[in-house]
Amino acid sequence: MEPEWFLKEGHDQSQVFYKGVLLDTQSKLVFIVTPSTQIELMEVNVELSTMRDYLEGSRDPPPSFFVDKIATCLEPLVKRVYSLLQSVEFTYVKKGCHSYLDTGALL
């Protein structure tokens, strides 16, 4: 069965902050789930985002980790080590959130 893509909703249903600024950005997404790995394919638009940065070569792609409560993991890292680059909270049917930390400044 071929996975179906979906359009990530605009800022009325997705809170996307990039470098502290609320954006009205959308992307096409498809998730391919295998027994050991989940692959996310993303078609981004021209708005600013970490993915746009990666495509333009100014950042390396991020590793991903699944956690139960993102705030529990994120808060100590932001307070002590890294700055928050982008955060996204989805409030529509596919609820969830993700964050990108700027680790490049420490290199």
SESE-297309 format. One record per residue: residue number from 1; residue in three letters; x, y, z of N, C-alpha, C, O in turn. Coordinates in steps of 0.02 Angstrom, whole numbers, plus 50000, padded with zeros to 5 digits. Example, Ala and Ser with C-alpha at 12.3 -4.5 7.8 and 13.67 -1.06 7.14 Angstrom:
2
pos:code:n.u:n.v:n.w:ca.u:ca.v:ca.w:c.u:c.v:c.w:o.u:o.v:o.w
1:ala:50660:49716:50390:50615:49775:50390:50660:49835:50390:50712:49834:50423;
2:ser:50642:49888:50354:50684:49947:50357:50645:50002:50394:50670:50057:50402;
//
This chain:
107
pos:code:n.u:n.v:n.w:ca.u:ca.v:ca.w:c.u:c.v:c.w:o.u:o.v:o.w
1:met:50042:49941:50000:50000:50000:50000:50044:50063:50000:50090:50068:50041;
2:glu:50031:50107:49956:50071:50168:49949:50049:50219:50002:49989:50232:50009;
3:pro:50097:50249:50039:50077:50299:50089:50050:50362:50055:50072:50380:50000;
4:glu:50003:50395:50088:49973:50455:50059:50004:50517:50090:50019:50518:50150;
5:trp:50015:50569:50050:50041:50631:50075:49984:50673:50103:49926:50662:50086;
6:phe:50002:50720:50146:49953:50768:50170:49986:50837:50175:50047:50842:50179;
7:leu:49945:50888:50173:49969:50956:50176:49966:50980:50249:49913:50980:50280;
8:lys:50024:51000:50275:50026:51026:50343:49986:51091:50343:49996:51134:50299;
9:glu:49942:51099:50391:49898:51157:50394:49935:51222:50405:49993:51222:50428;
10:gly:49903:51278:50389:49932:51345:50400:49931:51364:50474:49912:51323:50516;
11:his:49950:51426:50489:49959:51446:50559:49895:51446:50600:49898:51449:50661;
12:asp:49837:51443:50568:49775:51438:50606:49769:51370:50641:49732:51364:50690;
13:gln:49805:51319:50617:49803:51253:50647:49872:51225:50663:49877:51171:50691;
14:ser:49924:51260:50645:49993:51239:50661:50032:51300:50684:50038:51349:50648;
15:gln:50058:51297:50744:50098:51352:50770:50171:51339:50751:50204:51299:50784;
16:val:50196:51374:50700:50265:51365:50676:50303:51429:50693:50288:51483:50668;
17:phe:50353:51422:50737:50397:51478:50754:50466:51463:50728:50494:51410:50742;
18:tyr:50494:51510:50691:50563:51504:50665:50601:51565:50690:50585:51622:50674;
19:lys:50652:51551:50731:50692:51604:50763:50647:51654:50799:50658:51715:50797;
20:gly:50595:51627:50832:50551:51668:50873:50494:51702:50837:50454:51736:50869;
21:val:50489:51694:50771:50437:51728:50731:50385:51677:50709:50403:51625:50681;
22:leu:50321:51693:50720:50266:51650:50697:50261:51654:50622:50255:51709:50594;
23:leu:50262:51596:50588:50259:51594:50515:50195:51561:50491:50165:51520:50527;
24:asp:50174:51579:50432:50118:51545:50399:50147:51501:50344:50140:51516:50285;
25:thr:50179:51448:50364:50213:51404:50317:50176:51338:50312:50146:51315:50360;
26:gln:50179:51308:50254:50149:51242:50243:50198:51198:50206:50240:51222:50168;
27:ser:50192:51133:50217:50233:51084:50183:50190:51024:50166:50142:51008:50202;
28:lys:50208:50989:50112:50178:50924:50098:50220:50873:50135:50282:50875:50133;
29:leu:50187:50826:50169:50222:50775:50207:50196:50706:50188:50138:50697:50171;
30:val:50241:50658:50193:50221:50587:50189:50266:50549:50236:50327:50562:50239;
31:phe:50237:50504:50274:50275:50463:50320:50275:50391:50295:50222:50363:50280;
32:ile:50333:50361:50291:50341:50292:50271:50365:50254:50333:50420:50266:50358;
33:val:50324:50209:50356:50339:50172:50418:50362:50102:50400:50327:50065:50367;
34:thr:50422:50085:50423:50449:50017:50415:50455:49986:50484:50446:50022:50534;
35:pro:50470:49922:50490:50475:49892:50556:50528:49925:50601:50520:49924:50662;
36:ser:50580:49954:50573:50633:49982:50615:50643:50057:50608:50678:50087:50649;
37:thr:50613:50088:50557:50626:50159:50544:50564:50194:50518:50524:50164:50481;
38:gln:50555:50256:50538:50503:50298:50508:50538:50350:50465:50582:50387:50489;
39:ile:50519:50354:50402:50550:50401:50355:50499:50456:50341:50441:50442:50325;
40:glu:50521:50518:50347:50478:50575:50332:50504:50609:50269:50562:50629:50265;
41:leu:50461:50614:50219:50477:50652:50158:50439:50717:50161:50379:50718:50177;
42:met:50473:50772:50146:50443:50838:50152:50456:50879:50090:50513:50884:50067;
43:glu:50404:50909:50064:50410:50957:50009:50393:51025:50040:50336:51040:50055;
44:val:50445:51067:50049:50435:51131:50083:50420:51186:50033:50435:51181:49974;
45:asn:50389:51239:50059:50376:51298:50016:50434:51347:50024:50487:51329:50049;
46:val:50425:51408:50002:50480:51457:50001:50488:51494:50067:50535:51533:50075;
47:glu:50443:51484:50115:50447:51518:50180:50510:51497:50217:50537:51443:50206;
48:leu:50533:51540:50263:50590:51523:50305:50573:51463:50349:50518:51458:50375;
49:ser:50621:51420:50358:50613:51362:50402:50680:51326:50407:50725:51338:50368;
50:thr:50686:51282:50456:50748:51244:50461:50756:51199:50400:50812:51189:50377;
51:met:50701:51171:50374:50707:51129:50315:50731:51169:50255:50771:51144:50215;
52:arg:50707:51230:50247:50731:51273:50193:50806:51285:50202:50844:51284:50153;
53:asp:50829:51296:50264:50900:51304:50278:50940:51243:50256:50993:51250:50225;
54:tyr:50915:51183:50271:50949:51121:50252:50954:51114:50177:51006:51096:50150;
55:leu:50898:51129:50142:50898:51123:50069:50946:51172:50036:50974:51158:49983;
56:glu:50954:51230:50066:51000:51280:50038:51071:51271:50061:51116:51309:50042;
57:gly:51084:51219:50101:51151:51201:50121:51181:51239:50179:51241:51233:50192;
58:ser:51140:51277:50215:51168:51315:50272:51166:51276:50337:51193:51300:50387;
59:arg:51136:51218:50339:51133:51176:50399:51136:51103:50378:51118:51084:50322;
60:asp:51159:51061:50425:51156:50989:50415:51087:50965:50437:51056:50995:50481;
61:pro:51062:50910:50407:50997:50885:50427:50999:50860:50499:51051:50836:50523;
62:pro:50943:50866:50535:50943:50848:50606:50929:50775:50617:50895:50742:50577;
63:pro:50955:50748:50673:50932:50682:50694:50865:50690:50728:50848:50745:50750;
64:ser:50827:50637:50733:50761:50640:50765:50758:50590:50822:50787:50536:50818;
65:phe:50721:50608:50873:50710:50564:50931:50637:50568:50951:50608:50623:50952;
66:phe:50607:50512:50967:50539:50511:50992:50541:50515:51068:50578:50477:51100;
67:val:50502:50560:51097:50499:50567:51170:50426:50572:51191:50383:50590:51151;
68:asp:50412:50555:51254:50344:50559:51279:50321:50630:51290:50265:50648:51271;
69:lys:50363:50671:51320:50345:50741:51335:50403:50785:51312:50455:50787:51344;
70:ile:50392:50821:51257:50446:50860:51229:50470:50915:51276:50530:50930:51279;
71:ala:50424:50946:51313:50443:51001:51357:50492:50977:51411:50538:51014:51429;
72:thr:50483:50917:51435:50528:50889:51487:50599:50883:51460:50646:50895:51497;
73:cys:50606:50864:51398:50673:50856:51368:50701:50922:51343:50761:50934:51348;
74:leu:50658:50964:51317:50680:51026:51284:50702:51080:51334:50753:51113:51323;
75:glu:50665:51089:51387:50678:51144:51434:50750:51145:51460:50781:51198:51458;
76:pro:50777:51090:51486:50845:51093:51512:50897:51107:51457:50947:51141:51470;
77:leu:50886:51083:51397:50933:51095:51342:50934:51168:51321:50987:51197:51310;
78:val:50875:51198:51317:50871:51269:51297:50898:51314:51352:50932:51363:51337;
79:lys:50885:51298:51414:50908:51339:51470:50984:51337:51477:51015:51388:51492;
80:arg:51014:51280:51466:51084:51271:51482:51131:51271:51423:51189:51291:51429;
81:val:51108:51248:51365:51156:51234:51311:51138:51267:51245:51177:51307:51220;
82:tyr:51081:51252:51217:51065:51270:51148:51009:51322:51144:50968:51328:51190;
83:ser:51008:51360:51090:50951:51405:51078:50900:51369:51035:50917:51326:50994;
84:leu:50837:51386:51046:50782:51356:51008:50778:51390:50940:50768:51450:50935;
85:leu:50787:51351:50887:50787:51378:50819:50716:51378:50790:50694:51429:50763;
86:gln:50681:51322:50796:50613:51318:50769:50572:51270:50812:50598:51219:50835;
87:ser:50509:51288:50822:50463:51242:50857:50397:51241:50818:50377:51292:50790;
88:val:50366:51184:50817:50303:51175:50781:50256:51135:50826:50275:51084:50853;
89:glu:50195:51160:50833:50144:51122:50868:50084:51116:50822:50056:51167:50800;
90:phe:50063:51055:50809:50007:51041:50765:49945:51034:50809:49946:50997:50858;
91:thr:49891:51068:50791:49830:51065:50831:49772:51034:50792:49715:51033:50816;
92:tyr:49785:51009:50733:49732:50979:50693:49733:50903:50703:49760:50879:50753;
93:val:49705:50866:50658:49695:50794:50666:49759:50756:50684:49758:50715:50729;
94:lys:49813:50770:50649:49877:50735:50664:49915:50776:50716:49967:50805:50701;
95:lys:49890:50776:50778:49920:50817:50831:49991:50794:50846:50007:50735:50843;
96:gly:50033:50842:50864:50101:50826:50882:50143:50890:50884:50117:50944:50873;
97:cys:50206:50882:50898:50250:50940:50898:50322:50917:50885:50339:50859:50895;
98:his:50363:50964:50864:50434:50951:50857:50472:51017:50864:50444:51071:50854;
99:ser:50534:51011:50883:50577:51069:50894:50646:51057:50864:50669:51000:50861;
100:tyr:50677:51111:50843:50746:51108:50818:50788:51154:50862:50771:51212:50872;
101:leu:50843:51128:50887:50890:51167:50927:50949:51186:50884:50970:51148:50841;
102:asp:50977:51245:50896:51035:51268:50859:51098:51243:50893:51122:51274:50941;
103:thr:51125:51188:50869:51185:51159:50898:51248:51182:50862:51303:51170:50885;
104:gly:51240:51215:50805:51297:51237:50766:51340:51290:50799:51400:51294:50786;
105:ala:51311:51330:50843:51348:51383:50876:51403:51356:50922:51451:51391:50938;
106:leu:51395:51293:50943:51444:51264:50989:51502:51232:50953:51551:51213:50985;
107:leu:51498:51225:50887:51550:51191:50849:51608:51237:50834:51657:51216:50802;
//
